[in-house]
Amino acid sequence: MQRRHFLWTPPALALGAAASPVLAAPSIISSQSPILPRKGKGPRIVICGGGWGGMTAARYLRELIPNSDVVLLERNATFWSGPMSNKWLVDIVGTDFVNRDMLHPANQYGYTLLQTEVNGFERDKKLVRTAHGLIEYDFLILSGGIRNDYEAWFGNDQRAIEYTRTHFPNAYIPNQEMLSLKQKVKNFKGGTLVMTLPPPPHRCPPSPYERACLIAWHIKKNKIPGKIVILDPKPKIAPIGVGYQQAFEELYADIITHVPNAGVKEVDPFNKQIKTAAGDFKFDDAILMPPHQAADMVWKADLIGKDPATGKPTGWADMHNRLFHAKSDDRVYFVGDLMGAISPQFGHYPKSGHVANYIGKIVAQNIAERVAGKEVVARLPDNLCYMMVNGEPQEEISVKFEYEVDASGQVNQTQIDMDVRTPDLVKEDFDWINGKFRDFLGT
Ligand SMILES: Cc1cc2nc3c(=O)[nH]c(=O)nc-3n(C[C@H](O)[C@H](O)[C@H](O)COP(=O)(O)OP(=O)(O)OC[C@H]3O[C@@H](n4cnc5c(N)ncnc54)[C@H](O)[C@@H]3O)c2cc1C
């Protein structure tokens, strides 16, 4: 499928050239006039969010459009990774697998990295509002990942939200919260540890079960008198349901209880109680995951989709399902977990680092085609996730998703579960992560 877009034309007024690829915070801040002078005469592409998707887009934009002025805006000082983080929680891998320097790739690929908070947008003027001031763009990429929708549980009760976030962190948004969770696992001396799973679509569907397996392995290895109760809103484990069920029964029968159809109705974090559709539960400790939604930046850009039947927000970006730009603004692209639904057959692409990396590349190609005045080619990703279920011996299961377009133009998904746990998949997993890190973190 191909589609022609408006051509990109150079801005009439470029503000001059800047020298350094990596930018320190400017010392004089004006909220009125744009900061960051343009570099060169090429298009300015601003990427909001320097995770798996945003860093990939930054690299490939610089390579595909050599005169482009690519600016990556990220709130964290360093890169944090979700993939491998469950293994890191129980010391199977070191910190290098979850936390990396971001200046190195910015220098290697030649984009500008600004550590700042993205606060909003003036899309009519093609401006991003940041904590450091306004930044102009010709194309904008939103790649901010997800937000935790604690409001679905607590409404506007900020005390309950803050208490839950600080006492029962889930670390599904990779940042310093991962350190708190690791500390929690280390300090767990026994009792019932409850894990709530969000309803679909959510970030990395198989990974909460991997986390349960690896914490159970840690409990078993250290002879901790603890149990894990997984409160799952789904009727059965998915994906790789058979592989996980076997791991739960064969490796952790005395430790893991999986409760299906356990959609959360009420959470009382202060008294450690949860009411679900499958009954009420008390806990000694917990990893509490509320529903996921697109990152705040998509809401601030006023680009959240609406359910055609109810008119209510879908919670995810309102986008062209093959070309990844906003339906109402083709200068704005979406990359990664914040993306909206793709197909009536399967809903969303899996919210995975693999897909975020793939779409980051595709969006860079699409913008490069537009800048060159070429037809834009609609491309498809694939997906691959490896999940460790046993720490000794190390064994993994995996799931692969393939996509194709049918005669009516609908994208269809084929899912291939590898349910038999093997050490071979562990090797593939490490090859996969090293390859991906090389791809967007540089060499
Ligand atoms: C425990 C766990 C295990 C996982 N395992 C796997 C796996 O094995 N394989 C796999 O493929 N995927 C896995 N994932 C999923 C993967 O982490 C995500 O799908 C991936 O990170 C999505 O990339 P992204 O770029 O959309 O978001 P992110 O990587 O989260 O990047 C978003 C970035 O935007 C920044 N940001 C957000 N808002 C702002 C703002 N307002 N201003 C400035 N910066 C902002 C954030 O700080 C962040 O750095 C796992 C995730 C978790 C939590």
The ligand as an ORCA input file, in Angstrom:
! r2SCAN-3c Opt
* xyz 0 1
  C       9.264     -5.813     33.098
  C       9.260     -5.573     31.619
  C       9.754     -6.534     30.753
  C       9.737     -6.332     29.382
  N      10.245     -7.291     28.559
  C      10.278     -7.072     27.224
  C      10.885     -8.013     26.355
  O      11.425     -9.035     26.789
  N      10.891     -7.757     25.030
  C      10.334     -6.626     24.519
  O      10.390     -6.443     23.295
  N       9.738     -5.705     25.314
  C       9.698     -5.891     26.648
  N       9.149     -4.942     27.478
  C       8.402     -3.815     26.898
  C       9.283     -2.619     26.539
  O       9.948     -2.129     27.674
  C       8.419     -1.499     25.968
  O       7.520     -2.022     25.045
  C       9.290     -0.443     25.291
  O      10.093      0.186     26.268
  C       8.438      0.566     24.547
  O       9.252      1.569     24.032
  P       8.742      3.086     24.018
  O       9.802      3.842     23.311
  O       7.355      3.154     23.538
  O       8.673      3.484     25.560
  P       9.868      3.637     26.612
  O      10.984      2.721     26.290
  O       9.224      3.535     27.963
  O      10.376      5.120     26.386
  C       9.582      6.242     26.653
  C      10.491      7.373     27.108
  O       9.770      8.594     27.113
  C      10.171      9.362     28.248
  N       9.125     10.316     28.560
  C       7.810     10.054     28.790
  N       7.136     11.191     29.008
  C       8.037     12.209     28.905
  C       7.932     13.626     29.029
  N       6.755     14.235     29.279
  N       9.057     14.360     28.867
  C      10.258     13.774     28.600
  N      10.406     12.439     28.475
  C       9.300     11.663     28.624
  C      10.377      8.300     29.330
  O      11.199      8.764     30.375
  C      11.002      7.153     28.533
  O      12.415      7.212     28.534
  C       9.187     -5.122     28.867
  C       8.715     -4.134     29.738
  C       8.761     -4.348     31.098
  C       8.274     -3.261     32.024
*
